């Protein structure tokens, strides 16, 4: 299905300025919003979006008829009326991020996780294993309960870097550690797309740009253009717009809180750094004073000893002692003794 997107850069009705109706057509809804993500990948009215995604990332060449959404878009089935004053959090809870797709040969789960989460690898593997075991015994016509089990794929779209390298998309599977041979059939495969990293594949780079900006290139495939149109603000229902506005507000508040926390942390860090610097300066000053005092005492002691030697030598010379004898007893040189004379 093709969509018509209205251009409103210089709206005549608004005299070149923005207006509410035009804002609906220009306001970009990011695919990473809960509602938008669900509308893209759990939309049984637009299976071509999932078809294109699986083709570009998993190299699946599927007919649309093979694609079955196990948890279709809950927004269209949610019992929430647009004219009912409802808690924003309740509206947002009407969606969930993980998508489960069934094809003839496998089950596939897609999840969006933007914020770093502790133990995310363990979580992703848990959901993959849970999806795998969920089919156990579902085929009543099978000879064995295990015949119901089929391969599962998991793709996590991440807004943070999970791995310390520059690989943007990767897939893990079970394989022989020594020989490097994959276990057949490939029952479990775990994929990760990290949006913060650039990607070489042109097809995958288009999806990355879409996830980050909500925009698609003019030469993008039709299924990607359809994806952008599906979540376009002016194509949403009043109920969906209310939910998008709620999430936008929640994100703005979250960003403001995080920015405030960062500023506070920076101020505290600056104060601590100033305290540490003051301590270092004070310690250095005290050390310098101590060393100077010690040096002064030592210097004074040495000068006192030298003065005592000179006075002793003068007393001996005044009594007629030989220069050589006085020099030997006081440690002064003959020249120094002659100067004293």
Beta strands, then each sheet from edge to edge (+ up, - down):
strand 1: 68-69
strand 2: 99-102
strand 3: 106-113
strand 4: 151-158
strand 5: 169-173
strand 6: 188-194
sheet 1: 1+ 2- 3+ 4+ 6+ 5-
end
